Amino acid sequence: MDFTKNPRGSLWHRWDPHLHAPGTLLSDQFKGDWASYLERIRNSPPAVRALGVTDYFCISTYRSVREYFKKGELGEVEFLFPNVEMRLDIKTEKKVPINIHLLFSPEDKDHEDEIERVLGQLKFEYRDRSYGCTLPELVALGKEYLEQSDVDEFHARRTGANQFKVSLQDLRALFRQEKWLRQNCLVAVAGSSNDGTAGLQGDDSYSAMRREIERFAHIIFASTPSQIEFWLGKKEGFDRNVIEHTYGGLKPCLHGSDAHREEKVLEPSLDRLCWLKGDLTFESLRQAVIEPEDRVWIGPTPPYHRIPPVVISDVSTTETPWLGNSKVELNPGMVAIIGARGSGKTALAEIIAMGAHAQGAGVGESSFLRRASIPNDYLSPASVRLIWGDGSPTDAYLRPESDDDFERPSEEAQYLSQHFVENLCSASGLATELRTEMERVVFESTDHTERFGTDSFEELLELNLRPIIDRRRELQESIQAMSSEVATEDIRKGQLPTQRTDLAALKKQIETARANLVKLVPKGQKEHAEILGRLESARAATEAKVENLRRTRRELDDLAGEVAHIRKSREPARFADMRRRFAGTGLAASEWAAFEMAFKTEVDAVLKAAKVRADLAVKVADEGDPKDPIDTKKTPTGQWPLKLVTTARDQLKKTVGIDAQQQKKFTELQQTVAKQEVAMKRLESQIKTAEGADKRRQELVESRRDAYGRVFETLVEEQEVLERMYAPLGRNLGDSKGTLSKLRFAVRRVVSVDRWIEAADRLLDFRMDSEFRLRGSLRKKTEEHLLDAWKTGKAEDVAAGMETFRTKFGKDLLASMPPSLKPEEKSSWTQAVAAWLYSTEHIAIQYGIQYEGVAIEQLSPGTRGIVLLLLYLAVDLKDARPLIVDQPEENLDPNSVFEELVPHFREARKRRQVIIVTHNANLVVNTDADQVIVAHSARQSADSLPFFTYDCGSLENSAIRRNVCQILEGGERAFLERERRYRLRWDEEQAT
């Protein structure tokens, strides 16, 4: 019989392993209607592809169905196997014998004869006679039981079958004795409470017997979710280890229609159809015993998780005479490409990657396509076409093109070439590529509703951090401005003693000048001279008053100009910038209007009133108030308007009668006194301002301290943003096991004290006498007073730490001023020191993945390789594109491959197509690869490419399995020799 061996590998098919047929020995309700029976098989939705034809203690109905099968009357059924149902000599609580099934492989051309030979060795004792399990013996047993020798054979056979029972001990003994049986039979036991082992659970005395029956069985006939979970080791208190120790291994749960009448044919209750993944051969049942979770499914449809448009179905090439396969069909699950070195494994993987426009295809020294086109071009004009699961094609030329030659289409698959993996696992690749890949995974893990229209992690990060960074920049500019003002206040305070001395000297000069004025007045005019002196002083004071009032009036005009500038330019620009930066808010124009900034009150009226008052004050001070004329006899001269006091002075000068020569001296001296009095007023104003310097300086320092703390608040905000962005990755890592459980996302402040000290080196002279004079003193004091706060402190801690440092070492910083500075440079130097002191450029937020607290940059290449692959296999859950990996086991030990990669490859293939090139048996056999592609090559000539061919199939395909053993294990003999030397036995392993 020619059994189906699909080159596409293991695919899901509907099976019914438990189906009776007309003529079945017991409970036959078909009424001999073969036509209706066959019609139901042909028209069953969905189509059934494999049948386990069942009969009691014999294969009679299997023989009959097989004849119809040969004639092509079973529709899409491509595989039949006999299922011999037997009854153990143990009854359930419902007084029903437990049913046990022997599922036989039909691969042996003599299997029917062998089955009857083996069954005939089972015996049943009745009335001192032993009856074998054969049709003639069942007839004899029936007649003996009925005590009617003339009863018809059909009735006698059914009676005999109904009475025949087998013991577990006899079945075990038969399996031990019969090699053919062990090689061609799988045992299934019913798990129900009616005629299965669950019917023994109420009687503790049968507990051991139940365990022995279930341990003996390879398969459980059951369909309830609870039983499936139990036999897969997923029930609480009954994990995999418990099931394997107690029952010898996990068990697949299969379910059939168990039809005894036409309407039940292929109609199991609750639509619990049975699906097996594999070729339509008995080997698929054997594989299901090994892989009970991933190879069997009970439900109305198979568990197909992948999306057809992102699954590569076929690969074909043109103009490739060096390829023996014009087309390679691919499985939608996990595909393993194996072969000897130089056999064309990487060639096929890279051809597929090139067809999917993957960026890594044709890149690196190890690239087949690159080596096949440089320096000799063996590829032009070869091309590849991929057919996707939905039937759509993608095409590409095989010869790699430079990035400058064309714009590569979007990547339809993720390709991890040897070059890519080696680069990311090397020291040079960690700084950029690995971080880029991590960020890509994080971005793909971010919900689309939280990407805010961005296309990459970098864009999303910039969008989230831009407002924070803008605020930080504004705060830093504010700190620089305040530092400049602090320096100005320090200068003012430093000038105060000199200003006070200058003021005292100026007053003395004015006093001397006034005395000299008196001396210029003719004798006998002393009284007039005193009045003249008072008028001169009053005039100088009033003149200064008028000057100040006019300055105030001018500043009002300047303020009005600033208001106009804000309205016409600055605010429209700010408002337009805000609307541009936050255009994504979706606010309407009418809503945006609420965000326009306007002056709190009607400033135009305020300015107008102030100007009127200022104009009036200038006029009154200059000309006097016409409504309130000055009475010169009662009003002190200091309150006279400028014009009046000037007129009075000029008249008095004439009265005094100073001659022309003296008048010139008098005028010059008057002008000198006037200038000195103006200078005195200015100096008094400066002194008054300087006397308030301490208070203003303290306010500035406190404001600067608060701003410095708010800078660190923005760093905390940045840290929180990063933590939110990495939250999906963090959740995935938190729920993981193995290496993934040791991975953590870490965000922390990184402080470069070196950078801060280097900036100080450019400003300070450590040769000067200060606390920083000794080598390393500044670093030591920085680490003592600032470093902890910089690294982990809150905003208030950082601000307080800097204030303590500045207070304690401020004088030492000033003492470190370079002596070469010119006087005019000292102010700028002071401001530069303050800017350095409160700078934050040496502090940054660093984020990344850590393995057991160690940054991935510091891990060994092997561990980095695992981290990288796990990012794609277990963390990158959103990417549904095919994943193509060339030799993922590189740099990894076999145990790491088995413990870390195998489980994640098994999970990844459930959500995305996975194609790997490998030399590691774990990644083929223990992942239960859905398809194995065996690469072969033959050298044609020295100036041409080798001739590549590919054999494709599933692990249940014996030819493929032999290739796997030969290539990856060194052959069957080598494998068995290792097993013998390791002294390994699965049953002993489970016992321990």
Salt bridges, closest charged atoms under 4 A:
ASP28 OD2 - ARG158 NH2 3.12
GLU39 OE1 - ARG42 NH2 2.78
GLU67 OE2 - LYS70 NZ 3.64
GLU78 OE2 - ARG49 NH2 2.14
GLU85 OE1 - HIS18 NE2 3.31
GLU85 OE1 - HIS20 NE2 3.19
GLU85 OE2 - HIS101 NE2 3.84
ASP110 OD2 - LYS109 NZ 3.27
GLU112 OE1 - ARG63 NH1 2.67
GLU112 OE2 - ARG66 NH1 2.60
GLU114 OE1 - ARG117 NH2 2.84
GLU116 OE2 - ARG63 NH2 2.85
GLU137 OE2 - ARG129 NH2 3.26
GLU144 OE2 - ARG127 NH1 3.47
GLU147 OE2 - ARG127 NH2 2.60
GLU178 OE1 - ARG117 NH2 2.94
GLU212 OE1 - ARG172 NH2 2.38
GLU214 OE2 - ARG210 NE 3.12
GLU244 OE2 - ARG240 NE 2.86
ASP258 OD1 - HIS18 NE2 2.96
ASP258 OD1 - HIS20 NE2 3.37
ASP258 OD1 - HIS260 NE2 3.42
GLU262 OE2 - ARG40 NE 3.36
GLU263 OE2 - ARG261 NE 2.91
GLU283 OE2 - ARG286 NH1 2.52
GLU283 OE1 - ARG961 NH2 3.40
GLU291 OE1 - ARG906 NH2 2.25
GLU293 OE2 - LYS234 NZ 2.39
ASP294 OD2 - ARG906 NH2 2.84
ASP294 OD2 - ARG909 NH2 3.60
ASP294 OD1 - LYS910 NZ 3.50
ASP314 OD1 - ARG8 NH2 3.24
GLU329 OE2 - ARG8 NH2 3.39
ASP377 OD2 - ARG399 NE 3.24
ASP395 OD1 - ARG385 NE 2.70
GLU437 OE1 - ARG440 NE 3.33
GLU444 OE1 - ARG451 NH2 3.87
ASP470 OD1 - ARG473 NH1 2.96
ASP470 OD2 - ARG581 NH1 3.73
GLU477 OE2 - ARG473 NE 3.96
GLU489 OE2 - ARG492 NH1 2.79
GLU489 OE1 - ARG696 NH2 2.97
ASP490 OD1 - ARG697 NE 2.33
GLU536 OE1 - ARG649 NH1 3.51
GLU543 OE2 - ARG539 NH1 3.46
GLU547 OE2 - ARG551 NH2 3.36
ASP557 OD1 - ARG553 NH1 2.60
ASP557 OD1 - LYS611 NZ 3.45
GLU562 OE2 - ARG570 NH2 2.82
GLU571 OE1 - ARG574 NE 2.70
ASP577 OD1 - ARG580 NH2 2.38
ASP577 OD2 - ARG581 NE 2.91
ASP604 OD2 - ARG567 NH1 2.99
ASP615 OD1 - ARG553 NE 2.66
ASP622 OD2 - ARG550 NH2 3.69
GLU623 OE2 - LYS643 NZ 3.46
ASP650 OD1 - ARG649 NH2 2.79
GLU677 OE2 - ARG514 NH2 1.91
GLU691 OE2 - ARG500 NH2 2.98
ASP694 OD1 - LYS493 NZ 2.88
GLU717 OE1 - ARG471 NH2 2.46
GLU718 OE1 - ARG472 NH2 2.65
ASP754 OD1 - ARG779 NH2 2.20
ASP765 OD2 - ARG767 NH2 2.85
GLU771 OE1 - LYS781 NZ 3.86
GLU783 OE2 - ARG779 NH1 3.90
GLU784 OE2 - HIS785 NE2 3.79
GLU803 OE2 - ARG806 NH2 2.52
GLU852 OE2 - LYS742 NZ 3.85
GLU857 OE2 - ARG435 NH2 3.26
ASP876 OD2 - ARG440 NH2 2.87
ASP879 OD2 - ARG440 NH1 3.48
ASP879 OD2 - ARG881 NH2 2.78
ASP879 OD2 - ARG912 NH2 3.70
GLU907 OE2 - LYS910 NZ 3.18
ASP928 OD1 - ARG295 NH2 2.76
ASP930 OD1 - LYS277 NZ 2.61
ASP930 OD2 - ARG909 NH1 3.52
ASP951 OD2 - HIS936 NE2 2.97
GLU956 OE1 - ARG295 NH1 3.00
GLU969 OE1 - ARG978 NH2 2.57
GLU977 OE2 - ARG973 NE 3.04
GLU977 OE1 - ARG980 NH2 2.69
GLU977 OE1 - ARG981 NH1 2.08
ASP987 OD2 - ARG985 NH2 2.68
GLU988 OE2 - ARG985 NE 3.36
